[in-house]
Amino acid sequence: MSDTREAWPAGGRDPWAPDPDPGTGGVVGWADAMAAQAGTAPLAQPPGTAAADLDPTPYADSYADPYADPYADPEPHPGPRPEPGVPAPRGGSRRRRTADLGPEVGVGAGAPPPEPATAPGTGRRRGGLDTVPAPAGPGPGPGSGRRRAAGEAVVAPAGPGRRRGTDRERRRRQAGAGGASRESWRRIVPQALVVAFLAGGTTAFVAADKEVRLTVDGVPQTLHTFAGDVDTLLAAQRLGVGPHDLVAPAGRTALDDGDEIVVRYGRPLRLTLDGQRREVWTTARTVDGALRQLGIRAEGAYLSAPRAAPVPRSGLDLAVRTERSITFMADGRESTIRTNAATVQEALDQAGITLHGEDTTSVPPGAYPRDGQTVTVLRITGTREVREERIPYETETVKDPALFAGTEVVERAGRPGARRVTYGLRTVNGVRQKPRKLAEETVREPVTQLVKVGTKPLPDSVEGADGLDWGALARCESGGRPGATDASGTYGGLYQFDVQTWQSLGGSGRPQDAPGQEQTYRAKKLYVQRGASPWPHCGRTLYR
């Protein structure tokens, strides 16, 4: 509170000045005034003693402690002392001391006019004052020491007593201002701490916030986030990524302010490349981007979908035929073309080569042409030829117990069949090829030959021929070999039978095919019939 005093108008009295004692010229304290009003005598004072002289602790030019307790007594000393001449203004800490003075005394005839609400020249409203006017009526003479009667006026004299009361009041106001300052500090410090905490939290809050740019499948957006890494940001945005998706930078990369994150979802691409089918994954959003990502050379290639066509996340079927170099050899000439044809026949048409009749190519016309492949055109001319061929017959053997063992008899002669076969004769590029069977037709079925084979044991001897030297005869005729034949093929066996003689003796087939024991048996039978005449040169050996 400022200690500046405002001037009062003429005829008024300064409310801040202490009330003078009309008898002594001293200052009458508020306690004396209130005692006089109540009809009680004040403490005895020596004559001519001013109120200021009663103060055992003068404040002459001293400075009040600004941190002193405003509710404490600023003048602690033993014994009674008068109250200050002017009460403290209302408000602040002095209001409580004013309240301690007791009930307010009514304004008498000699009381000063009330203080205006606003001090001139300050522009602010002055707080109310607890004023106690001096009671009216004559007072005791100076230095009488008697109790003032009721109604005696208490007048503050001019002089040192007034100055003394003014200084004391100023010190009291300074003490009140110091208490207010201390109270203000008590309020300001916690508020300042709260503000500092909030400011620090706000600074940390602002520092943790990051502005990043997130692009998902080509659609950019700017975000403010507190996420520490890319994975946390994607989880906060509810963006799920799979093994075929692309996230750049990687998911565990720390985020900084101004970073850019790109997310591209994978798309299945069912690709047929040059006839080979496979399924691949791409993060490109168009066919052209997918081809570049997969490293497929698309210049001059056939595409089943336009380059600008989008690749949906559900996938796309795409056929790609790259441009290839094919060499054709036709009619003695060589030609090379670049083509993206799907078949050899389509490439032939692009090369301007025509196939006639039975003409064909070294690679099947429906095959997929490969890069660098050489295809030869085959010019084919041909005719048909019909030939009749023999069908051989089969032989069936039947055992006959009536025939001697080793004897075979043809019961039914076999007869070959006949068939008609059609062959194609071709000439490829002027060279005759091996005939190719085109069709066949049976003209006559073959007849199976039936042969009986004897199982009856051969007799050990022939009466009239057993004592002869048949071994010597065999050595002379054939050298002792059962399968021997002469140079003409007419005679055969150990004893050089002709076929007719052999069969007349019960033999079957050719004699050289029969066992040696049977041949000896048949030779003995022939000897019984004709003697040694069948062997004109060697017959004499039988008798040695």
C-alpha positions as CSV (number, residue, x, y, z in Angstrom):
1,M,0.0,0.0,0.0
2,S,1.3,3.4,-0.8
3,D,1.9,5.9,2.0
4,T,1.0,8.8,-0.1
5,R,-1.7,10.9,1.6
6,E,-4.4,12.8,-0.2
7,A,-5.3,16.3,0.8
8,W,-8.7,16.9,2.3
9,P,-10.9,19.8,1.5
10,A,-11.0,22.9,3.7
11,G,-12.8,22.5,6.9
12,G,-12.0,18.8,7.1
13,R,-9.4,16.9,9.0
14,D,-6.9,14.3,7.9
15,P,-8.3,11.0,9.0
16,W,-4.7,9.6,9.2
17,A,-3.6,12.1,11.9
18,P,-3.9,11.1,15.5
19,D,-6.4,12.7,17.7
20,P,-4.9,15.5,19.9
21,D,-5.4,15.7,23.6
22,P,-7.0,19.1,24.2
23,G,-5.7,19.2,27.7
24,T,-2.1,18.2,27.2
25,G,-1.5,18.6,23.5
26,G,-0.5,15.0,23.3
27,V,-1.9,12.3,21.2
28,V,-4.8,10.3,22.6
29,G,-4.6,6.7,21.6
30,W,-7.6,4.7,20.5
31,A,-7.6,2.8,23.7
32,D,-8.0,6.0,25.7
33,A,-10.7,7.2,23.4
34,M,-12.6,4.0,23.7
35,A,-12.1,4.0,27.5
36,A,-13.5,7.5,27.7
37,Q,-16.4,6.5,25.5
38,A,-17.1,3.5,27.8
39,G,-16.7,5.6,31.0
40,T,-13.6,4.0,32.3
41,A,-10.4,5.9,33.3
42,P,-7.3,5.5,31.2
43,L,-3.9,4.8,32.6
44,A,-2.4,7.6,34.6
45,Q,0.0,9.8,32.6
46,P,2.3,12.4,34.0
47,P,1.3,15.9,33.1
48,G,2.7,17.2,29.8
49,T,3.7,13.8,28.6
50,A,2.8,13.1,24.9
51,A,1.5,9.8,23.8
52,A,4.6,9.3,21.7
53,D,6.7,9.5,24.8
54,L,5.0,6.5,26.2
55,D,6.4,4.3,23.4
56,P,9.4,2.5,24.8
57,T,10.5,1.4,21.4
58,P,10.6,4.4,19.1
59,Y,10.7,3.9,15.3
60,A,12.7,7.0,14.5
61,D,13.8,6.5,10.9
62,S,13.9,2.8,11.2
63,Y,12.9,0.4,8.4
64,A,10.2,-2.3,9.0
65,D,11.0,-5.9,8.2
66,P,9.1,-6.6,5.0
67,Y,8.9,-10.4,5.9
68,A,7.6,-9.8,9.5
69,D,4.4,-11.5,10.4
70,P,1.6,-8.9,9.8
71,Y,-0.4,-10.4,12.7
72,A,2.4,-10.0,15.2
73,D,2.8,-7.0,17.5
74,P,5.3,-4.7,15.9
75,E,6.3,-3.2,19.2
76,P,6.8,-5.9,21.8
77,H,7.6,-4.4,25.2
78,P,6.3,-5.0,28.7
79,G,3.7,-2.8,30.3
80,P,0.8,-0.8,28.9
81,R,1.2,1.3,25.8
82,P,-1.3,3.4,23.9
83,E,-2.8,2.3,20.6
84,P,-1.8,4.3,17.5
85,G,-3.7,7.4,16.8
86,V,-5.0,6.2,13.4
87,P,-6.4,2.7,12.7
88,A,-5.1,0.6,9.8
89,P,-7.2,0.7,6.6
90,R,-9.6,-2.1,5.9
91,G,-8.4,-5.0,3.9
92,G,-5.2,-7.0,4.1
93,S,-3.6,-8.0,7.4
94,R,-4.5,-4.8,9.2
95,R,-8.2,-5.5,9.0
96,R,-7.8,-8.2,11.7
97,R,-6.1,-5.8,14.1
98,T,-8.8,-3.3,13.5
99,A,-11.4,-5.9,14.4
100,D,-9.5,-6.5,17.7
101,L,-10.1,-3.0,18.8
102,G,-13.7,-3.7,19.8
103,P,-17.0,-2.4,18.6
104,E,-17.0,0.7,16.4
105,V,-17.7,4.0,18.3
106,G,-20.3,6.3,16.9
107,V,-19.1,9.5,15.2
108,G,-19.4,12.6,17.5
109,A,-19.7,16.2,16.8
110,G,-16.0,16.8,16.4
111,A,-15.4,13.7,14.1
112,P,-13.8,14.3,10.7
113,P,-15.8,13.8,7.5
114,P,-15.7,10.3,5.9
115,E,-12.8,9.4,3.6
116,P,-13.8,9.4,-0.1
117,A,-14.0,6.0,-1.8
118,T,-11.3,6.9,-4.3
119,A,-8.2,8.9,-3.6
120,P,-7.7,11.8,-5.9
121,G,-5.1,11.3,-8.6
122,T,-4.6,7.6,-8.0
123,G,-7.5,6.1,-9.9
124,R,-8.0,3.3,-7.5
125,R,-10.5,2.8,-4.7
126,R,-9.2,3.1,-1.1
127,G,-10.2,0.4,1.3
128,G,-12.6,1.2,4.1
129,L,-11.2,2.4,7.4
130,D,-12.3,1.5,10.8
131,T,-12.5,5.0,12.2
132,V,-13.3,5.8,15.9
133,P,-14.1,9.5,16.4
134,A,-13.1,11.2,19.6
135,P,-16.0,11.7,22.1
136,A,-17.4,15.3,22.4
137,G,-17.2,17.4,25.5
138,P,-14.5,19.1,27.6
139,G,-11.6,17.1,28.8
140,P,-9.3,17.4,31.8
141,G,-6.6,20.0,32.0
142,P,-3.1,19.3,31.0
143,G,-1.2,17.1,33.2
144,S,-4.1,16.4,35.6
145,G,-3.8,12.7,35.2
146,R,-7.5,12.3,35.9
147,R,-9.8,10.1,34.0
148,R,-11.6,11.9,31.3
149,A,-15.2,12.3,31.8
150,A,-17.6,10.9,29.3
151,G,-18.1,13.2,26.4
152,E,-14.7,14.9,26.6
153,A,-13.2,15.5,23.2
154,V,-9.9,14.0,22.3
155,V,-7.9,16.4,20.1
156,A,-4.6,15.6,18.5
157,P,-2.3,18.5,18.9
158,A,0.0,19.7,16.2
159,G,3.7,19.3,16.6
160,P,6.0,16.4,17.2
161,G,3.2,14.1,18.3
162,R,1.5,14.3,14.9
163,R,4.7,13.6,13.1
164,R,5.5,10.7,15.4
165,G,2.1,9.2,14.8
166,T,2.5,9.6,11.0
167,D,5.8,7.8,11.0
168,R,4.5,5.0,13.0
169,E,1.5,4.6,10.8
170,R,3.7,4.6,7.7
171,R,5.8,1.9,9.3
172,R,2.7,-0.1,10.0
173,R,1.6,0.2,6.4
174,Q,5.0,-0.9,5.2
175,A,4.8,-3.9,7.5
176,G,1.4,-4.7,6.1
177,A,2.8,-4.3,2.6
178,G,5.7,-6.7,3.5
179,G,3.2,-9.3,4.7
180,A,1.2,-8.9,1.5
181,S,4.4,-9.3,-0.5
182,R,5.2,-12.5,1.4
183,E,1.7,-13.8,0.9
184,S,2.0,-13.0,-2.8
185,W,5.3,-15.0,-3.0
186,R,3.6,-17.9,-1.3
187,R,0.9,-17.9,-4.0
188,I,3.2,-17.1,-6.9
189,V,5.8,-19.8,-6.3
190,P,3.4,-22.8,-6.6
191,Q,1.8,-21.3,-9.6
192,A,5.1,-20.8,-11.2
193,L,6.1,-24.4,-10.5
194,V,2.8,-25.6,-12.1
195,V,3.4,-23.4,-15.1
196,A,6.9,-24.6,-15.5
197,F,5.8,-28.3,-15.2
198,L,3.1,-27.7,-17.8
199,A,5.5,-25.9,-20.0
200,G,8.0,-28.7,-19.7
201,G,5.3,-31.3,-20.4
202,T,4.1,-29.3,-23.4
203,T,7.6,-29.0,-24.7
204,A,8.1,-32.8,-24.3
205,F,4.7,-33.4,-25.9
206,V,5.6,-31.2,-28.8
207,A,9.1,-32.8,-29.1
208,A,7.6,-36.3,-29.2
209,D,5.2,-35.4,-32.0
210,K,6.5,-36.2,-35.4
211,E,5.1,-35.2,-38.8
212,V,5.6,-38.0,-41.3
213,R,4.4,-38.7,-44.8
214,L,2.7,-42.1,-45.3
215,T,2.1,-43.4,-48.9
216,V,-0.1,-46.5,-49.2
217,D,-0.3,-47.9,-52.8
218,G,0.5,-44.5,-54.2
219,V,-1.9,-42.5,-52.1
220,P,0.0,-40.1,-49.8
221,Q,-1.1,-38.5,-46.5
222,T,0.6,-36.5,-43.9
223,L,0.3,-37.7,-40.3
224,H,1.2,-36.5,-36.8
225,T,2.3,-39.4,-34.7
226,F,4.0,-40.3,-31.4
227,A,5.0,-43.7,-32.8
228,G,8.7,-44.6,-32.2
229,D,9.1,-46.9,-35.3
230,V,7.5,-47.9,-38.5
231,D,5.7,-51.0,-37.1
232,T,4.0,-48.9,-34.4
233,L,2.9,-46.4,-36.9
234,L,1.4,-49.0,-39.2
235,A,-0.4,-50.7,-36.3
236,A,-1.8,-47.3,-35.2
237,Q,-3.1,-46.8,-38.7
238,R,-4.6,-50.4,-38.8
239,L,-2.4,-51.3,-41.8
240,G,-1.7,-55.0,-41.9
241,V,1.2,-56.1,-44.0
242,G,2.1,-59.6,-45.2
243,P,5.2,-61.4,-46.5
244,H,4.6,-60.3,-50.1
245,D,4.1,-56.6,-49.1
246,L,6.7,-53.9,-49.3
247,V,7.4,-51.5,-46.4
248,A,10.2,-48.9,-46.8
249,P,12.0,-48.3,-44.5
250,A,11.9,-51.6,-42.7
251,G,9.3,-52.1,-39.9
252,R,11.7,-51.6,-36.9
253,T,13.3,-48.4,-38.3
254,A,13.0,-45.5,-35.9
255,L,10.9,-42.6,-37.0
256,D,12.1,-39.0,-37.1
257,D,10.2,-35.9,-38.0
258,G,9.9,-35.5,-41.7
259,D,10.3,-39.2,-42.6
260,E,8.5,-40.7,-45.5
261,I,7.1,-44.3,-45.3
262,V,6.0,-46.2,-48.4
263,V,3.6,-49.2,-48.2
264,R,3.0,-51.3,-51.3
265,Y,0.7,-54.3,-51.1
266,G,1.6,-57.5,-52.9
267,R,-0.5,-58.8,-55.8
268,P,-0.5,-62.3,-57.3
269,L,0.3,-62.4,-61.0
270,R,-0.6,-65.6,-62.8
271,L,2.0,-65.2,-65.6
272,T,2.4,-67.3,-68.8
273,L,5.7,-66.2,-70.2
274,D,6.7,-67.7,-73.5
275,G,4.5,-70.7,-72.9
276,Q,5.7,-71.4,-69.4
277,R,3.1,-70.8,-66.7
278,R,3.9,-69.7,-63.2
279,E,2.6,-67.6,-60.3
280,V,4.6,-64.6,-59.1
281,W,4.0,-61.7,-56.7
282,T,4.4,-58.1,-57.5
283,T,3.9,-54.8,-55.6
284,A,3.4,-52.8,-58.9
285,R,0.0,-51.4,-59.5
286,T,0.0,-51.6,-63.3
287,V,1.0,-54.2,-65.9
288,D,3.9,-52.1,-67.1
289,G,5.2,-51.7,-63.6
290,A,4.9,-55.4,-62.9
291,L,6.9,-56.2,-66.1
292,R,9.7,-53.8,-65.1
293,Q,9.7,-55.2,-61.6
294,L,10.0,-58.8,-62.9
295,G,12.7,-57.8,-65.4
296,I,10.7,-59.0,-68.4
297,R,11.7,-57.5,-71.7
298,A,8.4,-56.2,-73.2
299,E,9.6,-54.4,-76.3
300,G,7.9,-56.0,-79.2
301,A,6.2,-58.5,-77.0
302,Y,2.6,-59.6,-77.1
303,L,0.6,-58.8,-73.9
304,S,-2.8,-60.1,-73.1
305,A,-3.6,-56.9,-71.2
306,P,-2.7,-53.3,-71.9
307,R,0.4,-51.9,-70.2
308,A,-1.6,-49.3,-68.4
309,A,-4.1,-51.8,-67.0
310,P,-4.2,-51.9,-63.2
311,V,-3.2,-55.0,-61.3
312,P,-5.9,-55.5,-58.6
313,R,-5.0,-56.9,-55.2
314,S,-6.9,-60.0,-56.0
315,G,-4.5,-60.8,-58.9
316,L,-4.4,-60.9,-62.7
317,D,-3.9,-63.4,-65.4
318,L,-1.3,-62.2,-67.9
319,A,0.2,-63.9,-71.0
320,V,3.4,-62.5,-72.4
321,R,5.1,-63.6,-75.6
322,T,8.4,-62.0,-76.0
323,E,9.9,-61.2,-79.4
324,R,12.1,-64.1,-80.6
325,S,14.4,-64.7,-83.6
326,I,13.3,-67.7,-85.8
327,T,15.2,-69.1,-88.8
328,F,13.4,-71.0,-91.5
329,M,15.0,-73.3,-94.1
330,A,12.6,-73.7,-97.1
331,D,13.2,-74.6,-100.7
332,G,16.9,-74.2,-100.4
333,R,16.7,-70.7,-98.9
334,E,17.2,-69.4,-95.4
335,S,15.2,-66.6,-93.8
336,T,15.3,-65.2,-90.3
337,I,12.5,-63.2,-88.8
338,R,11.7,-61.7,-85.4
339,T,8.3,-62.7,-84.1
340,N,6.1,-63.0,-81.0
341,A,4.0,-65.7,-82.6
342,A,2.4,-68.4,-80.4
343,T,3.0,-71.3,-82.8
344,V,5.4,-72.3,-85.6
345,Q,2.6,-72.2,-88.1
346,E,1.8,-68.6,-87.2
347,A,5.5,-67.7,-87.6
348,L,5.5,-69.4,-91.0
349,D,2.6,-67.3,-92.1
350,Q,4.4,-64.1,-90.9
351,A,7.5,-65.3,-92.9
352,G,5.3,-65.8,-96.0
353,I,6.0,-69.5,-96.3
354,T,3.2,-71.7,-97.4
355,L,2.8,-75.5,-96.9
356,H,1.2,-77.5,-99.7
357,G,-0.3,-81.0,-99.6
358,E,1.8,-83.2,-97.3
359,D,4.4,-80.5,-96.6
360,T,5.3,-80.1,-93.0
361,T,8.1,-78.7,-90.7
362,S,10.9,-80.3,-88.7
363,V,9.2,-78.9,-85.6
364,P,5.5,-79.6,-85.2
365,P,3.5,-76.7,-86.6
366,G,1.6,-76.3,-83.3
367,A,4.7,-76.1,-81.1
368,Y,5.9,-72.9,-79.4
369,P,8.8,-71.4,-81.3
370,R,11.9,-70.7,-79.2
371,D,14.4,-67.9,-79.6
372,G,17.2,-68.8,-81.9
373,Q,15.4,-71.9,-83.2
374,T,15.9,-73.2,-86.8
375,V,12.9,-74.8,-88.5
376,T,13.2,-76.7,-91.7
377,V,10.3,-76.8,-94.2
378,L,9.8,-80.4,-95.6
379,R,8.4,-80.5,-99.1
380,I,6.9,-84.0,-99.5
381,T,5.7,-85.8,-102.6
382,G,4.6,-89.4,-102.5
383,T,2.7,-92.3,-104.0
384,R,1.0,-95.5,-102.8
385,E,2.0,-99.1,-103.6
386,V,0.0,-102.3,-103.0
387,R,1.9,-105.5,-102.3
388,E,0.7,-109.2,-101.7
389,E,2.7,-110.9,-99.0
390,R,2.8,-114.6,-97.8
391,I,1.5,-115.5,-94.4
392,P,3.4,-118.5,-92.9
393,Y,1.5,-121.4,-91.4
394,E,2.0,-122.8,-87.9
395,T,2.8,-126.5,-87.0
396,E,1.0,-128.4,-84.4
397,T,2.5,-131.6,-82.9
398,V,0.5,-134.5,-81.5
399,K,2.0,-137.6,-79.6
400,D,1.1,-141.0,-81.1
401,P,1.8,-144.1,-79.0
402,A,1.5,-146.4,-82.0
403,L,4.6,-144.9,-83.5
404,F,8.1,-145.8,-82.4
405,A,9.9,-143.2,-80.3
406,G,11.6,-140.7,-82.6
407,T,9.2,-141.3,-85.4
408,E,7.2,-138.3,-86.7
409,V,4.4,-138.5,-89.2
410,V,2.8,-135.4,-90.9
411,E,-0.9,-135.9,-90.5
412,R,-1.8,-132.6,-92.3
413,A,0.4,-130.5,-94.3
414,G,0.4,-126.9,-93.7
415,R,-0.4,-124.2,-96.2
416,P,0.7,-120.6,-96.1
417,G,-1.8,-117.7,-96.3
418,A,-1.7,-114.4,-98.3
419,R,-2.3,-110.7,-97.5
420,R,-2.5,-107.4,-99.4
421,V,-0.5,-104.5,-97.9
422,T,-0.6,-100.8,-99.0
423,Y,2.6,-98.8,-98.6
424,G,3.2,-95.1,-98.9
425,L,6.3,-94.1,-100.9
426,R,7.5,-90.5,-100.0
427,T,10.1,-88.2,-101.3
428,V,11.2,-85.5,-98.9
429,N,13.0,-82.6,-100.4
430,G,13.8,-84.9,-103.4
431,V,15.1,-87.8,-101.2
432,R,13.2,-91.2,-101.4
433,Q,12.2,-92.3,-97.9
434,K,11.6,-95.8,-96.5
435,P,8.1,-97.1,-97.5
436,R,5.6,-96.6,-94.8
437,K,2.8,-99.2,-94.3
438,L,-0.5,-97.5,-94.6
439,A,-2.9,-100.5,-94.6
440,E,-3.1,-104.3,-95.0
441,E,-5.8,-106.8,-96.0
442,T,-5.7,-110.7,-95.5
443,V,-6.5,-112.5,-98.8
444,R,-6.1,-116.1,-97.6
445,E,-5.7,-117.6,-94.2
446,P,-2.8,-120.0,-93.6
447,V,-3.5,-123.8,-92.8
448,T,-1.8,-125.2,-89.7
449,Q,0.4,-128.4,-90.2
450,L,-0.4,-131.4,-88.0
451,V,2.5,-133.8,-87.0
452,K,2.2,-137.0,-85.0
453,V,5.2,-138.0,-82.9
454,G,5.7,-141.7,-81.9
455,T,6.2,-142.6,-78.3
456,K,6.5,-146.4,-78.7
457,P,9.9,-147.8,-77.6
458,L,12.2,-149.1,-80.3
459,P,13.0,-152.8,-80.4
460,D,16.5,-153.8,-79.4
461,S,17.2,-156.1,-82.3
462,V,16.0,-157.2,-85.7
463,E,16.1,-160.9,-86.4
464,G,18.7,-161.8,-89.0
465,A,20.7,-158.5,-88.7
466,D,21.9,-158.3,-85.1
467,G,25.2,-160.0,-85.6
468,L,26.5,-157.7,-88.2
469,D,29.1,-154.8,-87.7
470,W,26.7,-151.8,-88.0
471,G,29.3,-149.5,-86.5
472,A,31.8,-150.2,-89.2
473,L,29.1,-149.6,-91.9
474,A,28.2,-146.2,-90.3
475,R,31.9,-145.1,-90.2
476,C,32.2,-146.0,-93.8
477,E,29.1,-144.2,-95.0
478,S,29.0,-141.0,-92.9
479,G,32.1,-141.1,-90.6
480,G,29.8,-142.1,-87.7
481,R,27.8,-138.8,-87.7
482,P,24.0,-139.0,-87.4
483,G,23.4,-135.6,-89.0
484,A,25.7,-136.0,-92.0
485,T,24.4,-135.4,-95.5
486,D,26.0,-135.8,-99.0
487,A,26.9,-132.9,-101.2
488,S,23.7,-133.1,-103.2
489,G,21.5,-133.2,-100.1
490,T,19.7,-136.4,-101.3
491,Y,21.1,-138.8,-98.7
492,G,21.6,-138.2,-95.0
493,G,22.2,-139.8,-91.6
494,L,24.5,-142.5,-90.4
495,Y,23.6,-144.9,-93.2
496,Q,22.9,-142.3,-95.9
497,F,19.2,-142.9,-96.4
498,D,17.2,-141.1,-99.0
499,V,14.0,-139.6,-97.7
500,Q,11.7,-142.0,-99.7
501,T,13.5,-145.1,-98.4
502,W,13.5,-143.7,-94.9
503,Q,9.8,-143.1,-94.8
504,S,9.1,-146.5,-96.3
505,L,10.8,-148.0,-93.3
506,G,8.5,-146.2,-90.9
507,G,10.7,-143.2,-90.4
508,S,9.3,-139.6,-90.4
509,G,10.9,-136.5,-91.7
510,R,14.4,-136.7,-92.8
511,P,16.8,-139.4,-91.7
512,Q,19.5,-137.1,-90.6
513,D,17.0,-135.5,-88.1
514,A,16.3,-138.8,-86.4
515,P,18.3,-140.2,-83.5
516,G,21.2,-142.6,-84.2
517,Q,19.5,-145.5,-82.5
518,E,16.5,-145.2,-84.8
519,Q,18.7,-144.9,-87.8
520,T,20.4,-148.2,-86.9
521,Y,17.0,-149.8,-86.3
522,R,15.8,-148.7,-89.8
523,A,19.0,-149.8,-91.4
524,K,18.6,-153.4,-89.9
525,K,15.1,-153.6,-91.3
526,L,16.4,-152.5,-94.7
527,Y,19.1,-155.2,-94.5
528,V,16.4,-157.9,-93.7
529,Q,14.5,-156.8,-96.8
530,R,17.3,-156.2,-99.3
531,G,20.6,-157.4,-97.8
532,A,23.7,-155.3,-98.2
533,S,22.8,-154.1,-101.7
534,P,21.7,-150.6,-100.5
535,W,25.4,-150.0,-99.6
536,P,27.3,-151.2,-102.7
537,H,30.7,-149.8,-101.6
538,C,30.5,-150.2,-97.8
539,G,28.2,-153.2,-97.4
540,R,31.2,-155.6,-97.1
541,T,32.2,-154.0,-93.8
542,L,29.2,-155.7,-92.2
543,Y,30.9,-159.0,-92.3
544,R,34.3,-158.3,-90.7
